[in-house]
Amino acid sequence: MSKIDPTARIEDGAIIGDDAEIGPYCIVGPNVKLGANCKLLSHVNIAGHTTIGSDCTIYPFASLGTAPQSTGYKGEPTKLEIGDNCTIRESVTMNTGTASGGGITRVGSRGYFMAYSHVGHDCILGNNIIFANSATLGGHCEVGDFVFFGGLSAAHQFVRIGAQAMIAGCSGIRNDVIPYGLASGQFALLEGMNVVGMRRRGFSHTRLKLVREFYEELFHGAGQFAARLEKLRSSGSSDPAIVEILAFIDAGGKRPLTKANPRKTADSASNEG
């Protein structure tokens, strides 16, 4: 049985899952579906056509499912979907999609969103993502599984960030970041591979060496990038990480790839200590 504080306002039509807890002064709109065992601590606002999975914990002043921050939005009934087991800290904002952008903003399961972080309209996020304080996504971004965003980092609209990439704090991401990449800087460049994250995901020393050599050849090898890419593609490597990086590059997007810092090599990346 759900536990709802008497000061909370639950609109007619809202669906509240079993054993949910809704704390003081929360507002839940008429088109919201809240999963089982969710906890809204206090002063949480959930609006729009928003679906939240089970076992999520949402902290004070988070605002989820409000209208997209898009001048082209005309009040269409677009959606926000959030997966299971997410932690959404103080003052986090996540907007619904736009009709022109697919109509949905989707956030995966087991995400951890620290205070003041923001997910813009029409973004598609994978699972096990961490946003540090005030990390921000513009509209239409795509983020793979196990990506970490440092505090005060921001991604331009339509950016793709591959799985297991790491975005350093205070970075500005203007272009796509390859899977497993480490991007840093006001106008971010690749500084190497996210070796710490790869180790945490169980990469062996042999695999790390192989992927780092691939990165080094792709971004710091001799000749034109296109020629290096074709040479590496034709080498037929079966390592899943290399296959994933090549597939990400081949899929393309509206923005170019983030380039490597010419002063850095894979062996001198700052997170490999």
N, C-alpha and C positions, 0 to 999 in steps of 0.2 A: 504494500500500500504506500502510495506517495505521501510525502510530508511537505506541506505547503504552508509557509508562514502567512498569517492573516493579513499582513501588510502587502503581500505580493499581489499582482494583478494578472490573472490568467484569462485571456479573452475566450469567449465562446468559439468553439471550433478547434482550439489547440488540443493536440494529443500528447498526453504526458505518460511516459513509460512507467512500468512497475518500479516501485521503491525509489523513484526519483525524489530528490530533496531540493526544494526551491525556497531560498532564504529571503530575508527582509527586503522589501521594496524592489523586487524583480518584476519585470514586465515581459510577458510572453504573448506574442501576437496570435491572431486567429488562424493563421496558416502554418504554424510551427508544429513540428513533430519532434518531441524530445525523447531520446531512448531510455531504456531501463537503467537504473542505478546512476543516472546523471546527478551531479550536484551543482547547483547555482548558488554560490555562497551568499551574495547580497548585491543589490543594485545592478543586476545584469539586465541588459535589454536585448531581447531576441525578437526580430521583426521579419517581415517578408515571408516568402515561401521557403522556409528554412527547415532542413532535416538534420538532426544531430544524432549520431549513433549512441551506443550504450557506453556506460562507464566513463563519461567525460566529466571533467571538473572545470568549472568556469568561475573565474574570480571577479571581484567587484569592478564595475564600470566597463566591463567588456560590452561591445555592441556588435551584434552579429545579424546579418541578413538585411541591413539597411540598403537603401537604393544605391546603385553604382554611381561613382563620381565621374560621370560621363555626360557631356553636354548633349549627346545624341539620345540619351535615355528619355523615353516618353511615357513612363509609367507601366510598361509591360510587366506581366507577372513572371519575372525571371526568378532563378533559384540560387540557393546556397546549400551545398551538401557537405557535411563534416562526418568523418568516419568515427570509429570506436576508439576509446581509451585515449582521447586527446586531453591535454592540459592547456588551458587557455587562460593566461594570467591577466593582471590588471590592465584595463583600458585597451585591450586588443580590439582591432576592428577588422571585420571581414564583410565585404559587400557581395550582393547578388550579381549575376551576370547581366549582359545586355542582349537584346534581341539580335543585333547584328554580329555579336561575338559568340553565338552559340546558345545563349540563354542560361548558362549555368556556371557558377564558380564551384569547384570541387576540391575538397581538402581530404587527404587520405587518413588512415588510422595511425594512432600512436605518435601523433605530432606533439611537440612541446613549443608553445608560442609564448615567449616572455613578454613582459610589460611593454605596451605601446607599439608592438609590432602590427603590421598591416598587410592584408591580402586583398589586392585590388580585384576589380570585376573581371570575370571570365578566365581567371587563373586556374590552372590544373596542377595540383600538388600530389606527390606520391606519399608513401608511408615513411614513418620514422624520421621525419624532418624536424630540425631544431632551428628556431628563430631566436637569436638573442635580442636583448632590449632594443626596441625601435627599428628593427630590421623591416624593410618595406619592399613590397612588390608593386610595380605598376600593373596596369591591366594587361590581360592576355598572356601572362608569363606561364611557362611550363617548367616544373621543378621535379626532378627524379627522386627516387627513394634515398634515404640516408644523407640528404644534403644538409650541411650546417651553414647558417648565415650568422656572421659576426654582428655584434652590436653596431647600430647606426649605419649599417650597410643598406644600399638601395639598388634595385634592379629596374632598368628602363622597361617600358611596355614592350611586349612581344619577345622578350628575351627567353631563351631556353637555357636551363642549367641541368646538366646531365647528372645521373645518379652518382652518389658518393663524392660529389664535388664539395669543396670548402671555400666559402667566401669570407675573406678576412674582415675584421671590424673596420668601419669607416670607409668601406670600398664603394665605388660607383660602378655598377655593371651595365655597360652599354651594349655588349655583344654576347653571343652565345658562349657558354663555358662547357668544355668537353667533360664527359664523365671522368671522375677521379681527379679532375684538375684542381689546383689551388690558385685562386685569383685574388689579387690584392691591389690596392691603390685607388686614388681619387678617380682616375680614368683607368680602370683595372686592367692589368696584364696577368698572364699566367706566370707563376713563379715556380712551377714544377708540379709534382703530383701530390695528392693528399695522402701521403704515406702513412700518417698516423691513423687516418680513417681506414685505409686499406688493411693495415695490421689488425685493427679491431674487427674487421670483417673476416679475418682468418687467412689473409694472403701469406703464403710461405715466402721465405727469402728468395727462392728460385723464381717465383712468380713476380715478386717485386722487382727483381733485377731485370727480368724480361720486359715488363711493362715500362720501367724507367728507360731502358734502352730504346724501346719503341718511341717513347715521348721525345727523347733526345734527338733521334734521327728525324722525326717528323717536324719538330719545331726549330732545331738548331743544326740540322744537316746541311750539306752543300747543295747548291742549286735552288731552283724554284720550288715553292711549296707544293704546287700541283704535281710536279714530277716526283717529289719525295713521297707524296701521298699515294700515287699510283704504284710506285716501287714497293711500298709497304703493303699495299692492298694485294699485289700480285705475289707477295711472299707466302701467302696462305697460312698465316699464323692462326692456330685454333684456340689460343688463349681467350676465354670468354670476355675478359676486360678489353683486350685489343679489338675483338670483334664488335663489342659494344661501342667503343669509341669510333671505329670506322663507320658503323651504322648510323651513329649520331651525326657525324659529318655528312654522310651521304644523304640523310633525310633533309638536311637544310632547314631553313626557316626564313623569316623576314629580315633577320639581322645576320651580319657576318660573324665569323668566329673571333673570340678573344685571342689576340696574338700573345706570343711569349715575350717576356721581358728579355731583351738582347743581352742584358748584363747577368742573367741568371742561367744556370743549367739545372738539369734534373738533380744532380748531385749536390747542389748548393741550396736547394729549396729550404726555406726557413723552418718548416715543420718536420724535418727529418731527424732531428736530434735525438 
